[in-house]
Amino acid sequence: MKVRRAKIVGTLGPASNTVEMIEKLIHAGLNVARVNMSHGTHEGHAKLIANIRQASKNTNREIAILIDLQGPKIRTDKLPDGLKLENGSTWVIGQSKHAKDYPEYKDCYIPTIYDKLVDDCHDGARILFDDGKLIAKAVERDRDVYKIEVSVGGELKSNKGINLPDCDVSAPAFTEKDREDLMFALKHDIDYVALSFVRRKEDIMEVKSLLHRLKANIPIISKIEKPQAVDNLEEILDVTDVIMVARGDMGVEVGNHLVPSIQKDMIERCNERMIPVITATQMLESMTDAPTPTRAEASDVANAIWDGTDAVMLSGESASGMYPVESVQMMNDIIFEAEKKPKERPLLRHQDLSSVNSALMVASSMVAEKVDAKRILALTEGGNSCLKVSMFRPQTPVAAVTSSLRAARRVCLFWGVYPFIVNEYPEDTPGYQRAVIDEAKSRMKLYNGDKIVLTRGDGKFFSKGNSNSVKVDIIKDSPKVLGSSEVIEDATDEKKSIHLDHSVCATCQNCVSICPHDIWQSDPKTKMTHLNADNVGRCSMDMECVRTCPTGAIEIIPKFD
């Protein structure tokens, strides 16, 4: 069964806010729905969240909801007709309320809603407008305004963004509006919160402290888009839960030519620190208006996968574009193709295995690969153990077995991990673990003889006093060798009949290793076990192969005169 490992985050908006459309996005491959708080109202966001949950229920697939806070967006104020900024022209910029105090500048005044711009600015600093399309340099301060000289001109319109890449902006990363939006989000039981324009670890700790006081266990995604954040990445990694490489504002602030190397370095450092990382912004930008991406965009997504990103994100393509479903499907297809050439897994020496839980998850991954298991079933209560196994990049697909809806949604962002919700069995229920295995067999299309690895490491679920464990199990029914089957091998001589039922054979090769008569053989290509009919006469009928077979696939029937 083909399983995509890297996850898809899609921004929802006017083009994708109905239940029917969200269902299509989920079927196309959406794992995490992003709600952008920079646009819309709380009433509209509440309806969108309800639609996401309903679509998830209708498709029987859990997806996570990510609330993206606006942060301290610095913008121009209302401009009735727009302003024509000529190359080499001089203007002044200041708060809107001060415009009337400077009549001498009435024809060259750029009003801004940010009240600390003049204080934050300094001579020689760059001032960028409209995502860097217009560029000016600060010349000198004149009381409450700053004189600027335009180097790259154009038309400046209302509410366009302003970037100050050379200035230490004093505006807090977590604004009053963000606080109100966060309170709204918590009431609607969202799964992740993204903090915009992070610059240092204190920005994250402020929000973490608030969530702690509210007893809200919500992971924080730190959006790295400021030069200061790039410089302070190590301290940010110490306190954040997830990183987002927010390439839009980053490109404006540091220069687009530096973004690829920064992206690659950030992904590598996140992988080493076992912190999930999302690569975002303009990944399939041309699909906002076109049904297919450019070859450069397809390569951009694939390279992010090969670099080791946990997730890739769509913005305007899925929120307001003409082809939201096609964009998600295209992202899905590119990831599948890229993952055919997997990235080399992180070296063990780069992994933090100081905790028993981390070491256990790495061990489960390695065991699953060595025994050719079909699935890793990670029994989890909060999803933490699944994150650990995810960061080792196992080749075996991981199912997060949980009775917690919150944990099931949280793992939707984890590389290679998919939620598997089961009923919460009381700890004294006899055979509760076997019941889960049987449920996995039917819902995951597992067959008799398939091997699975069960691991548990974070919390009480399935603990029964036995936490932190790894176990290999084999999917099996009752032995079928006594009945008829098209997959039974037979061999007979005058003293005995030997049967091998491939429908339950686990290909464990116990019989091959224990038999001294070469009656059992393993195919080097398929790894399947076969009965060598030519050597049946050598069998001593000591039944050792029958006893060592874990699935009852072998039967030896003596003949009596």
N, C-alpha and C positions, 0 to 999 in steps of 0.2 A: 504494500500500500504506500503510495507516494504521500509524504508528509512534508509540508513547508516548515522550515525552522524559524527564519527571521519573521518578525511580525509587522503588520501594516497598521499605522495610525492614520486615520482619515478625519479631516476637519469637516464638520457638518454645517450647512448654512442654507440659504434660500434654494439652492439647487438640489438639496438632499435632506430635507427636514421632515418628510412625511414617513409614516410607518411603512408604506409600500416601497418607497425608495430605499430606506434603511435596510429593509429585508433584502433587497437586491444587492446592496453593498456588502452585507454579511455573507451572502452566498458567493459573491465575487472574491471574498477573502479578507474583509475588514475584521480586525481584532480589537482595536481600541478606537472609540469615538471621541474626537476632540471638540469641545465646546469653547469657542473663543469669546471671552468676556469683554473684549474690546468693542464688540458690536452687539446691538440688540438690547432688550430689556429683560428684567428678571422674569416677567410673565412669559415672554417668548422662550427664554431658556428653560423654564419649568416645563413648558409644553414639549420642547425638544427632548428633554431628559425622559419624560413620560413616553414619548414615541420610541426612543431608543430601547427602553426596557420592554415595551410591548413588542417591538420587532424582534428583540432577542428571544422573548417568550414564544412568539409565533414560529420562529425558525429553530427553536430548541437549541440555540447556541448562545452561550454566555459571551458578552463582550464587555470590556472595561470602559468607563467614562472618565475622561481626562478634562478637568476644568483648567483653562489657561488664563491666568490673571493678566490684566493689561499692563500693570507696572507704571512707572513714571514716564508716560509718553509725552514728549516735548513737541508741541505743534505750533504752527502759526494760527492766529485767530481768524475771525471772519474777514474776508477781503471782498468787497462788493463786486469788483470787476477784475480781480487778479492784478498782479504787478509784473511789469516788464523789466527784468533785471538785465541790463546790458553788460557785456564784458568790459571791465575796467571802471564801471560806475561805482559811486560811493553812496551807501545807504546807512541808515541807523536802525538798530533793532532794540526793542524794549517792551515792557509790559503794555498791554492795551490801554490800561487806565492812565498811563503817563503821556499818551499821544497828544492830549490837549495842552499839556504843559510845555510842549516844544513846537510852537507854531513855525519856527524857522525850518523845521524838518517835515512839515506837513505833506510835502510831495515825495518824500523819500523815507517814510517811516514804515517799518515792518513790525506789526504787532504780534506778540506771542502770548500764549496763555500761561507759560511757565514763569513764575515770579522770581526765580533765582538765576535766570540766565545771565544777566549782567554781572552778578556777583561771582558766578562760577567761571566766567570767561576771563581770558587774559590776552594781552597783546600778542599777535602772531598766531593765535589759535585758529584752527579751521572751523568753519560753521557750514554744515551741509544741509541742504534742503531737499525734500521730496526724494528720499532714498538715495541721496548723493547725486541727483541729476544736476543740481545747481550747487556751485561751490563758491564760498567767500572766505575772506581772512579778516580776523578782528584787527583793527588798526589802533584805536585808542578809546578809552572810556570818557564819556562826557556826562557827568553826574549820574542820571538814572538810565542812560542809554549807552549803547556801544556803537561806534562808527565801524563799518565794515566795508571792504573793497571786494567787488565781485570779480572772480577770475573765470568762472564758467557760468554764463548767464542762461536765461530762459524765462518762461512764464511761471510765476509763483502764484498758486491758488490757495484758497481757504483750507484750513485744517490739514496742511501738509506737515509731515514729520520734520523735526530738526534734530540733527546729530552733532554732538560736540566731542569728537574723538580725542582731542588733545586736552580736554578739561576733566577735572575730577568733579563730576556732577554731584551736587549735594542732595538732590532729591532722593528720598528713601526708595529702596526697591519695592517695599511693601507699603502702598499708599492707603489712604482712608477708603477710597473706592475699592481697592483690593480686599480690605478687611470686610466690607459689606458683601462683596461678591463671595468671599470665602464662607461667611456665615450662611449665605444662601445655599452654597454648594453642599455644606455639611448637612443642612436640613433635607437635602435631596439624595443623601447617601451616595455621593460620588466616590470614585476609586483612587484617583490621582489628582494632585494639584500641581500646576506648573507655575513657577515663580519667574517673572520676566526681569530682564536687566540686572541680574545678579552681578555683584562686583566682588564681594568678599564673603567669608563664612558667616559673619555676623548677620548678613541679610537673611540667610537660611535659618539661623538659630532663632531669630525673632519669630518667624512663623512656626518653627518647631515648638518653641516655648508656648505659644498661643494654643497650638493643637494639643499639647500636653495638658495644659490647664483645662481644656475642654474635654479631655479624655477621648480625643479623636485620633485613632491610629491610621492616619492617611499618609502615604509616601509622598515626598516632595521631589518634584522634577526641577532641577536647576537649569535654566536656559542660559547657555554661554553665548553671549553676543556682544559683550563689551571688552575692550582691550584689557581693562583691569581684571576681568574674570579670567582671561587667558593667562595673565601673569600670576594670578592667585589660584590656579586650578588645583594644586595639591591640597591647599587648606580647604577648598570647597569640597573636594572628594572625601575629605575626612568626615564631613557632616551631612552630605546629601544622600538621597536614596537612589536617584536616577539623574543622568545628565542628558540634556538635549543640545546638540550642536545646531544652534539657531543661525543658519548661514546668511539670512537676509540682512539683519542689522549688523551682523558681524562683518559682512562684506563691505558695508558702508563705512563702518568704523575703522577697520584695519586695512581695507583694500582687498578687492576680490582675488588678487594674485597670491595673497597669503592664505586664503581660506582652505585650499586643498591640503596643504601641509599641516595646518592647524587641526583640520578635521581628522587626518590620519593619526596624528600624535595623540589627540584626545581619545579616539577610539581605542588605541593601543593601551593608554594609561588606564582607561576604564576597565578594559579586559583584565589587565594585571591586578586591578584592585577589586575585581568581581563586582563591578557596579554596572547595571544596565545602561546602555547609551542609545539614544534616538538620533538619527540623522534627518534633518528637516530643512524645508524651504526650497521651492523651485525645482524639485526633483524631476517632475514631469510637467513643467510650466506650460509648454506649448499645447498640452492637452486641455488647457482651459478653453481653447477655441478650436482645437483640431482633434480628430478621432485617434490619431497615433502620435507618439512622441518623436522627437528627433533621435538620431543615432547617438548623439552626444549625451542626451538625457538618459537613454537606456544604459549607456556605459557608466554614467554617473551613479545610477542605482546599483548596478552590478559591482562596481568598485567599492561602494560602501559596504556591500555584503562581504566581499573578499577581504576588506579591511577588518571586519569583525563586528559591525554594528548589530545591535540586538533588534532594532526596528528602524523602519524608514517611514517618513511621514508625507502625506499629501495636504496641501493648504487650499489655495484657491481652486485647484483642479477639482476637488471633490465638494468644496463648499459653494462655489458660485459658477463653476464652469459648465460648459455645454455637455460634457461627457463624464459625469462623476462615476458611473458604474464601469465604464470602459477604462477609466484611470486606475481604479482599484484592481480590475482584472489584469490590466497591463503590468502593474506593479507586482501582482501575484505571479504572473508568467515570467517576468524578468528574474525574480528571486529564485523560482524553481530552476531556471536554467543556470543561474550563477551558482546555486548550491550543488550542482552536479560536479563542480570543481571546488570541494570544500577547503576552507582555510585551515591551515595547520593549527591544531589545538594549542592552547597556552601550555607552556612547559610547567611541569610540576613545581619547579623551583620558583616560579613566579606566582604560585598559588598560596594563599594564606590558609594553611591546613592546621593551624594551631588549635582550632576547635574540633571536638570529636565529630560534630555535625558535618563540618566541611569535609573532613577526611572520609567520613562515611559516604557522602554523596559522590566523591571522586571514585571511591572503591566500587560503588554500585554501577557507575558508568563503565568502568573497566571490566567488571565481572560480566555485565550485560553483553559487551562486545566479544569477550572471550568465549562465552557459551552460545553466541549467536541468538540472543533473546529477541523476541518480537517487540516487547515493550518493557519499559521500566515503570512500575506502578509505585509512585512516591506517595505514601500515605501521610497526609499533612493536615494540620489544623489551621495554620496561618499562612502557608505558602513559602516560608523562609527556607525550608529544606529544598524546595523545588528551585529556588533561586540559586542555591549552591550547586546543585547538579547541572543547572543550565549553564553556568559560567565555565564549566569544564568542557562544554560543547560536545556532549555525547553523540555518538552516531546512532544510538538507539532512541526512538521517540519516547518522550516522557509523558505519562498521564498523571496529573495531580489529582489523586483520589482524595476527596474531601466531602464532608457533609456541610461545610460552610460556604454559603453563597458569596460572601465577601472574599474568601480565599480563592474561590473559583474564578472570580472576576479579576482579581489581582494578578494571577499567573498568566492572564491573556497577553501581558506585555513581555513575558519571559521567553527568551530564545529556546525553541524546541520543546516547550511545555504547553500542554493543552489540558483544560479542566475536565474532570470526570467526577460528576456529583453523584453521591450515593446516599441512601438513607442512613441516618445516624443510629447504629446498632448499640443497644446497651452493652456495657462491657462484660456483663455476665451471660450474654446470649451465646449459646453453644454454636460453634462453627461459624462465627461472624466473619472470620477472614476468608473461609471457603466460600461464603455467600458472596463476598465482594469479588472473588476470583471468578465465580460462575457468572456474575453480572458482567464482568469485564469480557469474558469469553463471548457472550452473546452480543454485546454492544460494540466490541472492537473487532469482530470477525476473526477471533482467534480460533484455532483448530486443534484437535487432539494431537499431541506431540509438540506443540509450540511451547517454547520456554519463555518465562517471564521472570523479571527480577523485582521483588518487593522490597522496598526500603522505607523505613520510618525514622524520623529524627527530630521533629519539632512539635512537641505538645502531647496531648493525652490521647489523640485519636488512635485507636487500635493498640494503645500502649499495653494495657493489662499488665503493667509492671515490667514490660519488655521493650523499652524505648531504645533507640539507636541500634538498628539491626539491618542486615542485608540477608535476603533469602532468595534462592533460586527455586522456582516452582515450575511444574510441567502441567500444561492443560491436558486433562485425560478424563475419559469416561470409564465405565467398566470394560474389562478386556473383551475383545470381540472375536478372538481366534476360534471360539467354539461355533460361531455362526458363519454365514456366508458373506463374503466380501470380495469385491473386484480388486482390492489392493492387498490381498494376502498372497505371500510366497509360500509354496509348499515343496517339501522334499521328502522322499520316502525310501527306505530300504526294507529288508525282510524283518528287521527288529523294531523299527520305530517310524513315526511320522513327525516332522518338524514344521511348524508354522510360524511365519512372521507377518504380523498385521501392520502395514505401513500407515493405516489410518490413525494408529495410536503410538507408533514408534517415535520416540523423542530424539533419535539420532545422537544419543548420549555416548554411544560406542562402548558402553560398559561390557557388552557381550563380546565385542571385538578384542578388548584388552584381556578378558578373563579366559577366553577359550584357547586352549593350546593346540587345537586341531584345525585351525583355519576354516572353521565352518562359517564364521561371520566375517564379512569384509565391508570396508568403508569405501565408497566411491570418492576419489580425491577431488572431483569436480563438484559434485552435488552434495557431498558430505553425507549422503544417505547410506544407511546400512542395508546390506543385501545378504541373502542366504546362498552359500556356495554349495550347490547340490552335489557337485563332484566329490565333496569331502564328508558327506553325511555318514558314510560307513565308518568314519573314524570316531564318531560321537560316542562317548562312554556313558552317556545318560546320567551324569552326576548332578544335573539340574542347576549347576552354578549360574549359567546364563539366565535361566528362568528367575532365580532368586535375585540376581542383580538388576534385572529389568525393572525400571521404576513405573512403567505404564502397563505392564501386563501384555506387552505386544508379542511375547514369545511363548510358545507352548510346545512341549515335547510329549508325544503320546506313544508309550510302548505298545508293541503288538504281542499278544499272547496266543499261544496255540490252543 
